[in-house]
């Protein structure tokens, strides 16, 4: 049988999902417009994606779009072919995961109460009864998330073993999780043991950039969005860890549900980390923030004049958080991050090894920001990972959600 033309993208970004069949169930939220992009991302990582749609979903996007995206005609109703049993029932070969994205409050309520009146709810009942992993991605108006029965239904499903990926809160609105976040949740659901050692552990992540004030208006800072740190925090949270995010300035939104401590200067972040680590002795500390190395010796209390002349600054070093973590909590597993530019592989490794030893850390993840895809403000990264025993491992260029997963999996194997 001739292969559908859409199959030419399968595995183009990686093979992490190769051999896996994902049933993508789509309900009648406006976020359904992103379903084809999500399907294509999963395919680019190797998955075979089979779409299922409610009637309400077909009124927002045409089934032809999903057939174009996946190469499979969407299932719009259950027929004598017993599609739900064929894909997620007690058959010799079934799908590996059911992904319901987007999931409306209406569908969530039915799922939580065993009601089957659409292809999506019947697929859920069948898959869940068969023990197939289910990832649920709610999408609804923010006020609906506060309805006590919606909260109860989500909690009920989560307690029963459904993986729930809550929305991002941006611009005062609850927005469906990004395609990258959903991909990461799918990846973790299909290999649940990889991060199991993090469950119940306290993980501290620093993220973002600090700022050092020259005057009340102007600052010195580093070039960092915080995206890598947030990817690590999200992945640890989904693995069941208790995550505390110590955040400097961020250019990306903080996912819902994270415990956040804001610290915009190097001194404030030092104090926050010292207080937190000394008191709580976290199991893991991920030092992913781009903390400024220098701060003005005498910052001005008023805005510095801009007309004419030259401005000469005296800078003094900021306190090094990374070098103190083991002093505050010797039992904490410390992961350092090191950004460099213009180094070849040997020089990058040597630099990382020296920084690892100086900090007394357990692991260091280094990257060269001058390399394509590894620079600032990108959604991808690659890491050179060294541990205290001298082992070197490379995490190839991939989306930061995937890089975060692989790094945490290495940490989990060590704990």
C-alpha positions as CSV (number, residue, x, y, z in Angstrom):
1,X,0.0,0.0,0.0
2,X,1.3,3.4,-1.0
3,X,2.5,5.5,2.0
4,X,0.7,8.8,2.7
5,X,2.9,11.8,1.7
6,X,2.7,13.2,5.3
7,X,4.8,10.3,6.4
8,X,7.9,12.0,5.0
9,X,8.3,14.0,8.2
10,X,8.3,11.0,10.5
11,X,11.5,11.0,12.6
12,X,12.8,14.2,11.2
13,X,13.4,15.6,14.7
14,X,14.3,12.4,16.5
15,X,13.4,8.8,17.0
16,X,12.3,9.0,20.6
17,X,8.7,7.9,19.7
18,X,9.6,5.5,16.9
19,X,7.4,2.4,17.0
20,X,4.8,4.1,19.2
21,X,1.2,4.7,18.2
22,X,-0.5,7.7,19.8
23,X,-4.2,8.2,19.6
24,X,-4.8,11.9,19.5
25,X,-8.4,12.7,20.7
26,X,-9.6,16.2,19.9
27,X,-12.7,17.8,21.6
28,X,-14.6,21.1,20.9
29,X,-12.2,23.7,22.4
30,X,-11.0,26.5,20.2
31,X,-7.5,25.1,21.0
32,X,-8.4,22.4,18.5
33,X,-6.9,24.6,15.9
34,X,-3.5,23.6,17.1
35,X,-4.1,19.8,16.8
36,X,-2.4,19.5,13.4
37,X,0.7,21.1,14.7
38,X,0.8,18.9,17.7
39,X,0.2,15.8,15.6
40,X,3.1,16.8,13.3
41,X,5.4,17.4,16.2
42,X,4.7,13.9,17.6
43,X,5.3,12.4,14.1
44,X,8.6,14.3,13.7
45,X,9.7,12.4,16.8
46,X,8.7,9.1,15.2
47,X,5.2,8.5,16.4
48,X,2.3,7.1,14.4
49,X,-0.6,9.4,15.2
50,X,-4.3,8.3,14.9
51,X,-6.8,11.1,15.2
52,X,-10.2,10.8,16.9
53,X,-12.6,13.8,17.0
54,X,-15.9,14.7,18.7
55,X,-18.7,16.3,16.6
56,X,-17.9,19.7,18.3
57,X,-14.3,19.4,17.2
58,X,-15.3,18.9,13.6
59,X,-17.2,22.2,13.8
60,X,-13.9,24.0,14.6
61,X,-11.5,22.2,12.3
62,X,-12.3,20.0,9.3
63,X,-11.4,16.3,9.5
64,X,-9.5,16.7,6.2
65,X,-6.9,18.8,8.1
66,X,-6.1,15.9,10.5
67,X,-6.0,13.4,7.6
68,X,-3.5,15.7,5.8
69,X,-1.5,16.1,9.0
70,X,-1.3,12.4,10.1
71,X,-2.0,10.3,7.0
72,X,-5.0,8.7,8.7
73,X,-8.7,9.5,8.4
74,X,-10.0,10.8,11.7
75,X,-12.4,8.6,13.6
76,X,-15.6,10.6,13.9
77,X,-18.0,7.9,15.0
78,X,-17.9,4.3,16.2
79,X,-19.1,1.7,13.7
80,X,-19.2,-2.0,13.2
81,X,-15.4,-1.9,12.8
82,X,-15.3,-1.2,16.7
83,X,-12.6,1.3,16.2
84,X,-12.1,1.9,20.0
85,X,-11.4,-1.8,20.6
86,X,-9.2,-2.1,17.5
87,X,-6.9,0.8,18.7
88,X,-7.1,0.8,22.5
89,X,-8.9,-2.4,23.5
90,X,-7.9,-5.9,24.6
91,X,-6.3,-6.8,21.2
92,X,-2.9,-8.3,20.7
93,X,-1.4,-5.0,19.4
94,X,-2.9,-1.7,20.5
95,X,-1.9,1.9,20.7
96,X,0.7,2.9,23.2
97,X,-0.9,6.1,24.5
98,X,-4.2,8.1,24.4
99,X,-3.6,11.8,24.3
100,X,-6.7,14.0,24.8
101,X,-5.7,17.5,23.6
102,X,-7.6,19.7,23.9
103,X,-10.0,18.4,26.5
104,X,-13.0,20.6,27.4
105,X,-14.7,20.8,30.8
106,X,-17.6,18.9,29.3
107,X,-15.5,16.0,28.2
108,X,-13.5,16.0,31.5
109,X,-16.8,15.8,33.4
110,X,-18.0,12.8,31.4
111,X,-14.6,11.0,31.7
112,X,-14.6,11.4,35.5
113,X,-18.1,10.0,35.7
114,X,-17.9,7.1,33.3
115,X,-20.1,8.7,30.6
116,X,-19.6,7.5,27.0
117,X,-21.5,9.5,24.5
118,X,-18.7,10.5,22.0
119,X,-15.9,8.7,20.3
120,X,-13.4,10.5,22.6
121,X,-15.1,9.4,25.8
122,X,-15.5,5.8,24.6
123,X,-11.8,5.7,23.6
124,X,-11.0,7.0,27.1
125,X,-13.1,4.4,28.9
126,X,-11.6,1.6,26.8
127,X,-8.0,2.7,27.0
128,X,-8.1,3.4,30.7
129,X,-9.8,0.0,31.4
130,X,-7.0,-1.6,29.3
131,X,-4.3,0.1,31.3
132,X,-3.0,2.2,28.4
133,X,-1.5,5.5,29.6
134,X,-3.6,8.6,29.2
135,X,-2.4,12.2,29.0
136,X,-5.1,14.8,29.4
137,X,-4.6,18.4,28.3
138,X,-7.4,20.7,29.5
139,X,-8.4,23.8,27.6
140,X,-11.1,26.1,28.7
141,X,-11.8,29.7,29.9
142,X,-9.8,30.4,33.1
143,X,-12.8,30.9,35.3
144,X,-14.0,27.4,34.4
145,X,-10.8,26.0,36.1
146,X,-12.1,27.5,39.3
147,X,-15.4,25.8,39.2
148,X,-15.4,23.3,42.2
149,X,-16.8,20.5,40.2
150,X,-14.2,20.9,37.4
151,X,-11.5,21.0,40.0
152,X,-13.0,17.9,41.6
153,X,-13.2,16.1,38.2
154,X,-9.6,16.9,37.3
155,X,-8.4,15.7,40.8
156,X,-10.5,12.5,40.5
157,X,-8.9,11.7,37.1
158,X,-5.4,12.5,38.3
159,X,-5.7,10.4,41.4
160,X,-6.9,7.5,39.2
161,X,-3.7,7.7,37.2
162,X,-4.5,10.0,34.3
163,X,-1.6,12.4,33.6
164,X,-3.1,15.9,33.6
165,X,-1.1,18.7,31.9
166,X,-2.4,22.0,33.3
167,X,-2.5,25.3,31.3
168,X,-0.1,28.1,31.1
169,X,-1.4,31.3,32.6
170,X,-0.6,34.3,30.3
171,X,-2.2,37.7,29.8
172,X,-4.7,36.8,32.5
173,X,-5.8,33.8,30.6
174,X,-5.4,30.1,31.0
175,X,-3.9,28.8,27.7
176,X,-3.4,25.2,26.6
177,X,0.1,23.8,27.2
178,X,2.5,24.3,24.3
179,X,3.1,21.6,21.8
180,X,6.6,21.2,23.3
181,X,5.2,20.7,26.8
182,X,2.6,18.2,25.5
183,X,5.3,16.3,23.6
184,X,7.4,16.2,26.8
185,X,4.4,14.8,28.8
186,X,3.9,12.2,26.1
187,X,7.5,11.2,26.2
188,X,7.5,10.8,30.0
189,X,4.2,8.8,30.0
190,X,5.7,6.4,27.5
191,X,8.8,5.8,29.6
192,X,7.5,6.3,33.2
193,X,10.4,4.6,34.9
194,X,13.1,7.0,33.6
195,X,12.3,9.8,36.1
196,X,10.8,7.6,38.8
197,X,13.6,8.4,41.2
198,X,12.5,12.0,41.3
199,X,9.0,11.3,42.6
200,X,8.5,12.8,46.0
201,X,11.9,14.5,46.0
202,X,12.4,18.2,46.5
203,X,14.0,19.7,43.5
204,X,15.2,23.4,43.4
205,X,15.7,25.0,40.0
206,X,17.2,28.5,39.4
207,X,16.2,30.0,36.1
208,X,16.3,33.3,34.2
209,X,18.8,36.1,34.3
210,X,19.7,38.5,37.2
211,X,20.0,42.2,36.8
212,X,22.4,44.6,38.6
213,X,21.2,48.2,38.9
214,X,23.4,51.0,37.7
215,X,20.7,53.4,38.7
216,X,16.9,53.0,39.3
217,X,16.4,52.7,35.5
218,X,19.4,51.0,34.0
219,X,20.8,47.5,34.6
220,X,23.6,45.2,33.7
221,X,22.3,41.7,32.8
222,X,23.0,38.5,31.0
223,X,21.4,37.2,27.8
224,X,19.0,34.5,29.0
225,X,15.2,33.8,28.6
226,X,14.9,31.2,31.4
227,X,13.5,28.7,28.9
228,X,15.9,25.9,29.8
229,X,15.4,26.2,33.5
230,X,11.6,26.2,33.1
231,X,11.8,23.1,30.9
232,X,13.7,21.4,33.7
233,X,11.3,22.6,36.4
234,X,8.3,21.4,34.3
235,X,9.8,17.9,33.6
236,X,10.7,17.4,37.3
237,X,7.2,18.5,38.3
238,X,5.5,16.0,35.9
239,X,7.8,13.3,37.4
240,X,6.2,13.9,40.7
241,X,8.9,16.0,42.4
242,X,8.1,18.9,44.6
243,X,9.7,21.8,42.6
244,X,10.8,25.2,43.9
245,X,11.7,27.6,41.2
246,X,14.0,30.5,42.1
247,X,13.4,32.9,39.3
248,X,15.3,35.9,38.1
249,X,14.0,37.9,35.1
250,X,12.2,35.6,32.7
251,X,11.1,36.1,29.1
252,X,8.8,33.1,29.1
253,X,5.8,32.4,31.3
254,X,6.0,30.3,34.4
255,X,3.9,27.1,34.2
256,X,0.9,26.8,36.5
257,X,1.5,24.9,39.8
258,X,5.1,25.7,40.4
259,X,6.3,27.1,43.7
260,X,8.1,30.3,42.8
261,X,10.5,32.6,44.7
262,X,11.4,35.8,42.8
263,X,14.9,37.1,43.1
264,X,16.0,39.6,40.5
265,X,19.5,40.5,41.6
266,X,22.5,38.2,42.2
267,X,22.5,39.2,45.9
268,X,18.7,38.5,46.2
269,X,19.1,35.1,44.5
270,X,22.1,34.2,46.7
271,X,20.0,35.0,49.8
272,X,16.9,33.1,48.6
273,X,19.0,30.0,47.7
274,X,20.9,30.1,51.0
275,X,17.7,30.4,53.0
276,X,16.0,27.6,51.0
277,X,18.8,25.2,50.8
278,X,20.0,25.6,54.4
279,X,16.5,25.1,55.8
280,X,15.1,22.4,53.5
281,X,18.1,20.4,52.2
282,X,16.6,19.7,48.8
283,X,17.5,16.4,47.1
284,X,18.5,18.1,43.8
285,X,19.7,21.7,43.0
286,X,19.8,22.7,39.3
287,X,21.7,25.9,38.9
288,X,20.4,26.9,35.5
289,X,20.0,30.7,36.1
290,X,22.3,33.1,34.3
291,X,23.5,34.9,37.4
292,X,25.5,38.1,36.9
293,X,29.2,38.0,37.7
294,X,29.6,41.7,38.4
295,X,27.6,44.5,40.1
296,X,28.3,48.2,40.4
297,X,30.3,49.2,43.5
298,X,28.3,52.4,44.0
299,X,25.0,52.3,42.1
300,X,23.4,55.7,41.7
301,X,20.2,56.5,43.7
302,X,19.0,58.7,40.8
303,X,19.0,58.3,37.1
304,X,22.4,59.0,35.7
305,X,22.6,61.8,33.2
306,X,22.9,61.0,29.5
307,X,24.2,64.2,28.0
308,X,27.8,64.2,27.0
309,X,30.9,62.9,28.7
310,X,31.9,59.4,29.6
311,X,30.6,57.0,32.3
312,X,33.2,55.1,34.2
313,X,31.9,52.2,36.3
314,X,33.6,50.3,39.1
315,X,32.3,46.8,39.2
316,X,32.7,44.3,42.0
317,X,32.1,40.5,41.9
318,X,28.8,39.1,43.0
319,X,28.6,36.1,45.4
320,X,28.8,32.7,43.7
321,X,25.7,30.7,44.6
322,X,27.0,27.5,42.9
323,X,30.1,27.4,45.0
324,X,28.2,27.4,48.3
325,X,25.4,24.9,47.7
326,X,27.4,21.9,49.1
327,X,28.5,24.0,52.1
328,X,24.8,24.7,52.9
329,X,23.7,21.1,52.2
330,X,26.3,18.4,51.6
331,X,23.7,15.8,50.8
332,X,22.1,17.8,47.9
333,X,22.9,16.6,44.4
334,X,24.2,19.7,42.6
335,X,24.0,20.3,38.9
336,X,26.0,23.2,37.5
337,X,25.4,24.8,34.1
338,X,28.1,26.5,32.1
339,X,27.6,28.6,29.0
340,X,30.6,29.5,26.8
341,X,31.1,30.8,23.3
342,X,33.6,30.0,20.5
343,X,35.2,26.9,22.1
344,X,35.9,23.6,20.3
345,X,34.7,20.4,22.0
346,X,38.0,19.8,23.8
347,X,38.2,23.3,25.2
348,X,34.5,23.2,26.2
349,X,35.1,19.9,28.1
350,X,38.2,21.2,29.8
351,X,36.4,24.4,30.9
352,X,33.4,22.5,32.2
353,X,35.6,20.0,34.1
354,X,37.4,22.9,35.8
355,X,34.2,24.6,36.8
356,X,32.7,21.3,38.1
357,X,35.7,20.8,40.4
358,X,35.7,24.4,41.6
359,X,32.0,24.1,42.6
360,X,32.3,20.7,44.1
361,X,29.2,19.8,42.1
362,X,28.0,16.4,41.1
363,X,27.3,17.1,37.5
364,X,27.8,19.9,35.0
365,X,25.9,20.6,31.8
366,X,27.8,22.9,29.4
367,X,26.9,24.4,26.0
368,X,28.5,26.7,23.5
369,X,26.1,29.5,22.6
370,X,27.9,30.4,19.4
371,X,26.8,27.1,17.8
372,X,23.6,27.0,15.8
373,X,20.6,26.1,17.9
374,X,22.5,26.4,21.2
375,X,22.3,30.2,21.4
376,X,20.1,32.4,23.5
377,X,16.4,32.8,22.7
378,X,16.3,29.5,20.9
379,X,13.8,26.7,21.6
380,X,16.6,24.1,21.2
381,X,19.8,23.2,23.0
382,X,22.6,20.7,23.2
383,X,24.6,19.8,26.2
384,X,27.9,18.3,27.1
385,X,27.4,16.6,30.5
386,X,30.2,15.6,32.8
387,X,30.0,14.0,36.2
388,X,32.4,14.0,39.1
389,X,33.8,10.6,38.2
390,X,34.9,11.8,34.8
391,X,32.1,10.3,32.6
392,X,31.2,12.4,29.6
393,X,27.9,12.3,27.8
394,X,26.5,14.4,25.0
395,X,22.9,15.3,24.7
396,X,22.3,16.1,21.0
397,X,20.6,19.2,19.7
398,X,16.8,18.9,20.4
399,X,14.0,20.9,21.8
400,X,14.7,22.1,25.3
401,X,11.9,20.0,26.7
402,X,13.6,16.9,25.3
403,X,17.0,18.0,26.5
404,X,15.6,18.6,30.0
405,X,14.0,15.1,30.0
406,X,17.3,13.5,29.0
407,X,19.3,15.4,31.6
408,X,16.8,14.6,34.4
409,X,16.9,11.0,33.4
410,X,20.6,10.9,33.9
411,X,20.2,12.6,37.3
412,X,17.5,10.1,38.2
413,X,19.8,7.2,37.4
414,X,22.3,8.6,39.9
415,X,20.0,9.2,42.8
